[in-house]
Amino acid sequence: MRIGRIAVLVAVLAGLLGLPAPSPAVADPGPTDLRRLTKQAELLEKRYRGQIQSLEEIKLQVKRATTTSGTLQAQLRNARADVANIARTAYMVGPLDTFRLLTPNGDPTVILGQAANMNYMADERTRRVQGVQKLIDKSKEAKIAANDKIEKLRKEIKNLQSKQREVEKLLAKYGFQQPGGAEGLTQRMIDVRADIMRNFPMKYGVGCLRPGDPGEHGKGRACDFMMSPGGTMATGADEARGDALADYLIKNGARIGVMYIIWKQRYYDIRSGGGWDPMSDRGGVTANHYDHVHVSVF
């Protein structure tokens, strides 16, 4: 009876699973190519005299996609190493000795313990191998996604380069202003702020200069017009006022010198052709501009 039970265990433990066959390779996102494109984007923003929201959005998408790809590849390497360690341990333990199972001198307790240990390793290796296969699939998808985002950045740079002459004419129309005065704002930003506040009461306040900010706030060319106390999503009449302000700026932006606006996780950039474009999730109500309308000027 005892020998019969052990024989069943021997049958269950026959063989260990191997690693899945390598899938067709997908090229890793090229860091050299990405650095070159990033420099081109930075040069364009200098020529466009400020952040270009379409480029900022795609650069964020590229960063997230390449980070995800790198993280998954690291997890895949660790998972492969885990499977290899299990296989190595199983090899060192060695297969069950069938002869010892059938002799009266074999200690059933020891042999059953060995069988249980090998059974555990087989199950664990099966689980890990399945995990490796999932990581392979996810890693491949992440590489494809990262490469797609890099290609999207390349196309957007090419598109903006083709519009450079038009933008230069637009910039020449508005000229170049340096911030001045106690507030550290350009005169154009002061004028635009005054124009807005004549038409839209700002019961929650306005925030402009932000020393050290790499964007327009640090250059004295941007203000945030609050549509809620801050940190809470604008709703009802407050949201309607934000919508009305955004619509006003789109219609009058060319007259007063608005460069781009951001409101409710969307941006409208006059230099790149206008029209609302969606933004990726920045992680909060304020970061996603649901509590204020951001206005940058030329």
C-alpha positions in Angstrom: 0.0 0.0 0.0 2.8 2.3 1.0 4.7 1.5 -2.2 1.6 2.2 -4.3 1.2 5.7 -2.8 4.9 6.5 -3.4 4.6 5.3 -7.0 1.8 7.7 -7.6 4.0 10.6 -6.4 6.8 9.4 -8.8 4.4 9.6 -11.7 3.2 13.1 -10.7 6.7 14.4 -10.5 7.9 13.2 -13.9 9.8 16.1 -15.5 10.1 19.8 -14.9 8.8 22.5 -17.3 11.4 24.5 -19.3 11.4 28.2 -20.0 9.2 29.4 -22.9 10.8 29.8 -26.2 12.1 33.3 -27.0 9.6 35.4 -28.8 10.6 37.5 -31.9 12.8 40.3 -30.7 11.6 43.9 -30.5 14.2 46.7 -30.7 14.8 48.5 -27.4 13.8 52.2 -27.5 17.0 53.9 -28.7 18.5 56.2 -26.1 20.7 57.9 -28.6 17.8 58.6 -31.0 15.7 59.9 -28.0 18.5 62.2 -26.9 18.7 63.7 -30.4 15.0 64.2 -30.6 14.9 65.8 -27.1 17.6 68.3 -28.2 15.6 69.1 -31.4 12.5 69.7 -29.2 14.4 72.0 -26.9 15.7 74.0 -29.9 12.2 74.3 -31.3 10.9 75.6 -28.0 13.6 78.2 -27.9 12.7 79.3 -31.5 9.0 79.2 -30.6 9.9 81.4 -27.6 8.3 79.2 -25.0 7.0 75.7 -24.2 5.2 73.9 -26.9 2.4 71.9 -25.2 2.2 69.3 -27.9 5.9 68.5 -27.5 5.7 68.6 -23.7 2.8 66.2 -23.8 4.6 63.7 -26.1 7.8 64.0 -24.1 5.8 63.0 -21.0 4.3 60.0 -22.9 7.8 58.9 -24.1 9.2 59.2 -20.6 6.4 57.1 -19.1 6.6 54.5 -21.9 10.4 54.1 -21.7 10.3 53.9 -17.9 7.6 51.1 -18.1 9.6 49.3 -20.7 12.8 49.4 -18.6 11.0 48.3 -15.4 9.4 45.3 -17.2 12.7 44.3 -18.7 14.4 44.4 -15.2 11.5 42.3 -13.8 11.9 39.8 -16.7 15.6 39.4 -16.0 14.9 38.8 -12.3 12.1 36.3 -13.1 14.4 34.3 -15.5 17.0 34.2 -12.8 14.5 32.8 -10.3 13.4 30.1 -12.6 17.1 29.2 -13.3 17.7 29.0 -9.6 14.8 26.6 -9.1 16.1 24.4 -12.0 19.6 24.4 -10.5 18.2 23.4 -7.1 16.2 20.6 -8.7 19.3 19.3 -10.5 21.4 19.3 -7.3 18.7 17.4 -5.4 18.6 14.9 -8.2 15.7 12.7 -9.4 13.9 10.2 -7.2 15.7 6.9 -6.9 13.1 4.4 -8.1 15.2 1.4 -7.0 15.3 2.7 -3.4 11.5 3.1 -3.4 11.0 -0.5 -4.1 13.5 -1.9 -1.6 12.6 -2.7 2.1 15.7 -0.7 3.2 14.4 2.6 1.8 13.1 5.0 4.4 9.6 6.0 3.2 9.5 9.2 5.3 12.8 10.5 3.8 11.8 9.5 0.3 8.3 11.0 0.6 9.9 14.2 1.9 12.2 14.3 -1.1 9.1 13.7 -3.3 7.2 16.5 -1.7 10.2 18.9 -2.1 10.5 18.1 -5.8 6.7 18.4 -6.2 6.9 21.9 -4.6 9.8 22.9 -6.9 8.0 21.6 -9.9 4.8 23.6 -9.0 6.9 26.7 -8.2 8.8 26.5 -11.4 5.6 26.1 -13.4 4.2 29.2 -11.7 7.4 31.2 -12.3 7.6 30.1 -16.0 4.0 31.2 -16.5 5.0 34.5 -14.9 8.0 34.9 -17.2 5.8 34.3 -20.3 3.4 37.1 -19.1 6.4 39.4 -18.6 7.8 38.6 -22.0 4.4 39.6 -23.5 4.2 42.8 -21.4 7.8 43.7 -22.1 7.3 43.3 -25.9 4.1 45.5 -25.7 5.9 48.1 -23.7 8.8 48.3 -26.1 6.4 48.7 -29.0 4.5 51.4 -27.1 7.8 53.3 -26.3 9.0 53.1 -29.9 5.6 54.3 -31.1 5.8 57.4 -28.7 9.3 58.1 -29.9 8.1 58.0 -33.5 5.2 60.3 -32.6 7.7 62.8 -31.1 9.7 62.6 -34.4 6.6 63.4 -36.5 5.5 66.3 -34.2 9.0 67.8 -34.4 8.9 67.6 -38.2 5.4 69.1 -38.3 6.4 72.0 -36.1 9.6 72.6 -38.1 7.5 72.9 -41.2 5.5 75.7 -39.5 8.5 77.6 -38.3 8.3 80.5 -40.8 4.6 81.1 -39.9 5.6 81.1 -36.2 8.4 83.5 -36.8 6.0 85.9 -38.4 3.7 85.5 -35.4 6.5 86.2 -33.0 7.6 89.2 -35.0 4.1 90.6 -34.7 4.2 90.5 -30.9 7.8 91.3 -30.4 9.8 90.2 -27.4 9.3 91.4 -23.9 11.3 91.0 -20.7 9.7 90.9 -17.3 10.0 94.0 -15.2 8.6 95.9 -12.2 7.9 94.7 -8.8 5.7 91.8 -10.0 8.3 90.3 -12.3 5.8 90.1 -15.2 6.0 91.2 -18.8 3.9 94.2 -19.8 1.9 91.9 -22.1 1.0 89.5 -19.2 0.0 92.5 -17.1 -2.2 93.8 -19.9 -3.8 90.4 -20.6 -4.5 89.8 -16.9 -6.2 93.2 -16.7 -8.2 92.5 -19.8 -9.4 89.2 -18.3 -10.2 90.6 -14.9 -12.3 93.4 -16.5 -14.5 90.7 -18.1 -14.3 87.9 -15.5 -14.5 88.4 -11.8 -11.8 86.3 -10.0 -13.3 85.5 -6.6 -10.7 82.8 -6.0 -7.6 84.8 -7.0 -4.9 84.8 -9.7 -1.3 83.4 -9.4 1.4 84.5 -11.8 5.1 84.7 -11.1 6.7 81.5 -9.8 10.5 82.0 -9.4 12.5 78.9 -10.5 9.7 77.5 -12.7 11.2 76.3 -16.0 8.1 77.2 -17.9 6.3 80.5 -18.6 5.5 81.2 -14.9 9.2 81.6 -14.2 9.6 84.0 -17.2 6.8 86.3 -16.0 4.6 85.3 -19.0 1.9 83.1 -17.4 -0.9 83.4 -14.9 -3.3 80.9 -13.3 -6.9 82.1 -13.0 -8.5 80.1 -10.2 -11.9 78.7 -10.8 -12.1 77.0 -7.3 -10.4 77.5 -3.9 -7.6 75.3 -5.2 -7.2 71.5 -5.1 -10.9 70.9 -5.8 -12.5 70.5 -9.2 -14.4 73.5 -10.4 -18.1 72.7 -10.8 -21.4 74.4 -11.6 -21.1 78.2 -12.1 -17.3 78.1 -11.4 -16.8 75.6 -14.2 -19.0 77.5 -16.5 -17.0 80.7 -15.8 -13.8 78.7 -16.7 -15.3 77.5 -19.9 -16.4 81.0 -20.8 -12.9 82.4 -20.0 -11.3 79.7 -22.2 -13.7 80.5 -25.1 -13.0 84.3 -24.7 -9.2 83.7 -24.8 -9.5 81.5 -28.0 -11.6 84.2 -29.7 -9.5 87.1 -28.6 -6.1 85.5 -28.1 -4.7 86.8 -31.4 -5.7 90.3 -30.5 -4.3 90.4 -26.9 -1.2 88.1 -27.5 -2.2 84.8 -25.8 0.3 82.0 -26.8 -1.5 79.0 -25.2 -4.1 78.1 -22.6 -4.6 75.0 -20.5 -8.0 74.1 -18.9 -9.5 70.8 -17.8 -6.6 68.5 -18.9 -6.6 70.0 -22.4 -4.4 72.6 -24.1 -4.9 75.1 -26.9 -1.7 76.3 -28.5 -2.0 79.1 -31.1 1.5 78.6 -32.5 0.9 74.9 -33.5 -2.3 75.5 -35.3 -4.9 75.9 -32.5 -7.6 73.5 -31.5 -8.0 71.6 -28.2 -5.7 68.7 -27.6 -5.9 66.3 -24.6 -3.2 66.0 -22.0 -2.0 62.9 -20.1 -3.0 62.6 -16.4 -0.5 64.6 -14.3 -1.8 63.1 -11.1 -4.1 65.6 -9.5 -6.8 68.2 -9.9 -4.4 71.1 -9.9 -1.8 69.5 -12.1 -4.5 68.5 -14.6 -5.9 72.1 -14.6 -9.4 71.4 -13.3 -9.3 74.2 -10.8 -7.7 77.0 -12.8 -7.2 78.3 -16.4 -3.5 78.6 -17.3 -2.7 81.5 -19.7 0.7 82.0 -21.3 1.4 85.0 -23.5 3.9 85.8 -26.2 
